[in-house]
């Protein structure tokens, strides 16, 4: 069956080349590649146009669209029955198209989940990736909700659930996944279909990313219990420990160290496996970054989530699902 690769882009410029090159290098070249540009003001469209010589690439320009709208425009223009979705800023494994499409046809499923992994370029990005991204062994394939940087689905399934939610600018792929899962059940997991992407390279950009993710969660009413636990931990658990430190000294410090250890154990395990051969001082600094990154991420989420909830309350009429 014909496979259409889709993505939406905005002001990606030269960062698009690794993705486009990885599409050229696929063991199964897609039958068509459709990019929806949201109105780039740089050379994004020009770079895409260069690659029409090597890829069956169609460019759609729709100024002002968000990610969901861009994806929907690209999918609507696709001729193939199989849609393979990805994002700008990633590099696809050579068998990505083949693995997703083959699994979809063999399983006769409506959706197949691809995988994603960090592609760090700096020491900081190594720590960031280990801190915020799960390893393949950490996920339950039966429950895994794929990112739209690595997923394939039938165009008919996209139509059946009403496409990506255009009222949502972040966490839109999770809402789309949930609608698909409700209708079609669990997705076959294809761990070899990997999209590699760079983790955030600074705490500032990481804060902005997680603020937007949490704002999307609030808009879509995703994971309210998870967010509530975070608020309870910081509003009640942390003050309790600080009070113990003030009054009881060693008991408080013990509770704090145990809490930090439990909170950072899984990222530290991942980082331990990723930093063999690092000089001890550099490795020690890397481990010290884990609680800082997690704290910054938590603060970003605690600020972003209520902003999303407030938006949801004011725009209830826009929410279609």
C-alpha positions in Angstrom: 0.0 0.0 0.0 1.1 3.5 -0.7 2.8 5.3 2.2 2.7 9.1 2.7 5.1 10.7 5.1 3.8 14.0 6.6 5.1 16.7 8.8 4.4 20.4 9.6 7.2 23.0 9.8 7.8 26.6 10.7 11.1 28.5 10.4 13.2 25.3 10.5 15.7 26.4 7.9 18.9 24.4 7.8 17.7 22.2 10.6 15.5 20.4 8.1 18.3 18.9 6.1 19.1 16.0 8.5 15.4 14.9 8.4 15.2 15.2 4.6 18.5 13.4 4.1 17.3 10.5 6.4 14.2 10.2 4.2 16.3 9.9 1.1 18.3 7.1 2.8 15.2 5.0 3.7 15.3 1.4 2.7 11.7 1.9 1.5 11.3 5.3 -0.1 7.9 6.8 0.8 5.5 7.1 -2.1 5.0 10.8 -1.3 6.3 13.3 1.3 4.0 16.2 2.3 5.2 19.1 4.3 2.8 21.8 5.5 4.6 25.1 6.2 2.9 27.4 8.7 4.1 30.6 7.0 7.9 30.5 7.5 9.8 33.8 7.2 13.2 32.2 6.7 14.5 29.9 3.9 12.5 26.8 5.0 10.4 26.6 1.9 13.5 27.1 -0.4 15.3 24.3 1.4 12.3 22.0 1.0 12.1 22.9 -2.7 15.7 21.8 -3.2 14.8 18.3 -2.1 12.0 17.9 -4.6 14.8 16.7 -6.9 15.4 13.6 -4.7 12.1 13.1 -2.9 8.4 12.9 -4.1 7.9 16.0 -2.0 4.8 18.2 -2.0 4.9 21.5 -0.1 1.8 23.2 1.2 2.0 26.7 2.7 -0.8 27.7 5.0 0.3 30.8 7.1 -0.8 30.8 10.7 -1.7 27.2 11.2 -0.8 25.5 14.5 0.8 22.0 14.6 -2.6 20.1 14.6 -3.9 22.2 11.7 -0.7 21.7 9.8 -0.8 18.0 10.2 -4.4 17.8 9.2 -3.8 19.8 6.1 -0.9 17.5 5.1 -2.9 14.3 5.8 -5.9 15.6 3.9 -3.6 16.2 0.8 -2.1 12.7 1.1 -3.0 10.2 -1.6 -1.9 7.1 0.3 -3.9 5.0 2.7 -1.0 4.8 5.1 0.2 7.9 6.9 3.6 8.0 8.6 3.9 11.1 10.7 7.1 12.7 11.9 8.5 16.1 13.0 11.1 18.6 11.9 14.3 18.4 13.9 14.6 14.6 13.9 16.7 12.0 12.0 14.9 8.8 11.1 16.4 5.4 11.3 17.0 3.9 7.8 14.2 1.3 8.1 11.7 3.7 9.7 9.2 3.8 6.8 9.6 0.1 6.0 9.2 -1.0 9.6 6.1 1.1 10.4 4.4 0.3 7.1 5.2 -3.4 7.3 4.0 -3.8 10.9 0.8 -1.9 10.0 0.0 -4.2 7.1 1.0 -7.5 8.8 -0.9 -6.8 12.0 -3.9 -5.4 10.1 -4.0 -2.7 12.8 -5.1 0.9 12.3 -2.0 2.4 14.1 1.6 1.3 14.8 3.7 3.1 17.4 7.3 4.0 16.5 9.9 4.9 19.0 12.1 8.0 19.7 15.5 8.4 21.2 17.8 11.2 22.2 20.5 12.3 19.8 22.6 14.6 22.1 25.3 16.8 20.7 26.6 18.2 24.0 27.3 16.9 27.5 24.4 18.9 28.8 22.1 17.3 26.3 23.3 13.8 27.4 22.1 14.6 30.9 18.9 16.2 29.6 18.0 13.2 27.6 18.7 10.8 30.4 16.6 12.9 32.8 13.5 13.4 30.7 13.3 10.6 28.2 12.3 7.0 29.0 14.3 4.0 27.7 12.6 1.4 25.6 12.7 -1.1 28.5 10.9 1.5 30.7 7.7 1.5 28.6 4.8 -1.0 28.4 4.2 -1.4 24.6 0.5 -2.2 25.3 0.0 1.2 27.0 2.5 3.3 25.1 1.1 6.4 23.4 3.4 7.4 20.5 4.7 10.8 19.8 3.7 12.1 16.4 7.4 12.3 15.5 7.2 8.5 15.0 3.9 6.9 14.3 1.9 5.4 11.4 -1.8 5.1 11.0 -4.4 4.5 8.3 -5.8 7.7 6.8 -9.3 6.2 7.3 -8.6 6.0 11.1 -7.5 9.6 11.1 -10.8 10.5 9.4 -12.8 8.3 11.8 -11.6 10.2 14.9 -11.8 13.6 13.4 -8.1 14.2 12.9 -5.8 16.0 15.2 -7.6 18.4 17.6 -7.1 21.8 16.0 -8.1 23.7 19.2 -5.0 22.3 20.9 -1.4 23.5 20.2 0.5 21.2 22.6 -0.2 17.6 23.8 -2.3 17.3 20.6 -0.7 14.0 19.7 -1.7 12.5 23.0 -5.3 13.5 22.5 -5.2 12.1 19.0 -3.6 8.8 20.3 -6.3 8.5 23.0 -9.1 8.9 20.4 -7.5 6.2 18.2 -7.0 3.9 21.1 -10.6 4.3 22.3 -11.8 3.3 18.8 -9.1 0.7 17.8 -7.5 -0.6 21.0 -3.8 -1.0 21.7 -1.3 -0.2 19.0 1.5 -2.6 17.9 4.8 -1.3 19.0 7.7 -1.1 16.5 10.8 -0.4 18.5 13.1 -0.4 15.4 11.3 2.6 13.8 13.3 5.2 15.6 13.2 9.0 15.3 16.3 10.5 16.8 16.1 14.1 18.1 18.2 16.5 20.1 17.1 17.2 23.7 16.8 20.8 24.8 20.3 22.4 25.1 19.6 24.9 27.9 17.4 25.2 31.0 15.7 28.2 29.5 14.5 26.3 26.4 13.6 23.3 28.6 11.5 25.4 30.9 9.6 26.9 27.9 9.1 23.4 26.4 7.7 21.9 29.7 5.6 25.0 30.4 3.9 24.6 26.9 3.5 20.8 27.4 1.8 21.4 30.8 -0.3 24.2 29.4 -1.5 21.7 26.7 -2.3 19.2 29.5 -4.4 21.8 31.2 -6.2 22.7 28.0 -7.0 19.0 27.2 -7.6 18.0 30.9 -4.8 15.4 30.7 -3.3 13.7 33.8 -5.0 15.8 36.5 -4.0 13.3 39.2 -0.4 13.4 38.1 -0.4 17.2 38.3 -2.2 17.2 41.6 0.4 14.9 43.2 3.1 17.3 42.0 1.4 20.3 43.7 0.8 18.3 46.9 4.5 17.3 47.0 5.8 20.8 46.7 3.1 22.6 48.7 3.1 20.2 51.7 5.8 17.6 51.4 8.7 19.9 50.8 7.7 22.5 53.5 7.4 19.5 56.0 11.0 18.4 55.2 12.3 22.0 55.4 10.6 22.4 58.8 12.3 19.1 59.9 15.7 20.5 58.8 15.1 23.7 60.7 14.1 21.9 63.9 15.5 18.4 63.9 18.6 18.9 61.6 19.8 15.4 60.8 16.3 13.8 60.4 15.3 16.5 58.0 18.4 16.2 55.9 17.9 12.4 55.9 14.3 12.8 54.6 15.5 15.3 52.0 18.4 13.1 50.7 16.1 10.1 50.6 13.5 12.1 48.7 16.0 13.4 46.2 17.4 9.8 45.8 14.0 8.4 45.0 13.1 11.3 42.7 16.3 10.9 40.6 16.9 7.2 40.8 15.6 6.3 37.4 17.3 9.2 35.5 20.5 8.5 37.4 20.3 4.8 36.3 19.9 5.9 32.6 22.7 8.4 32.9 25.0 5.9 34.5 24.7 3.7 31.4 25.3 6.7 29.1 28.4 8.1 30.7 30.9 5.2 30.9 34.3 6.6 30.2 33.6 10.1 31.4 36.2 11.7 33.7 35.0 11.5 37.3 34.6 15.3 37.9 32.6 15.7 34.7 30.5 12.7 35.5 29.8 14.0 39.1 28.7 17.3 37.6 26.4 15.5 35.2 24.7 13.6 38.1 24.3 16.9 40.0 22.4 18.4 37.1 19.6 15.8 37.4 17.7 17.3 40.4 18.2 20.8 38.9 16.6 19.7 35.6 13.8 17.9 37.3 13.1 21.0 39.6 13.0 23.3 36.6 10.7 21.0 34.8 8.4 20.7 37.8 8.2 24.5 38.2 7.4 24.9 34.5 4.6 22.3 34.8 3.1 23.9 37.9 3.0 27.2 36.1 1.8 25.9 32.8 -0.9 23.6 33.9 -3.2 26.2 35.6 -2.7 28.5 32.6 -4.1 25.7 30.4 -7.0 25.0 32.8 -7.8 28.7 32.7 -7.8 28.6 28.9 -10.1 25.6 29.0 -12.6 27.3 31.2 -12.7 30.3 29.0 -12.9 28.5 25.7 -15.1 25.5 26.5 -17.1 26.0 23.3 -13.9 25.4 21.1 -13.2 22.0 22.5 -14.5 19.3 20.2 -13.2 16.3 22.1 
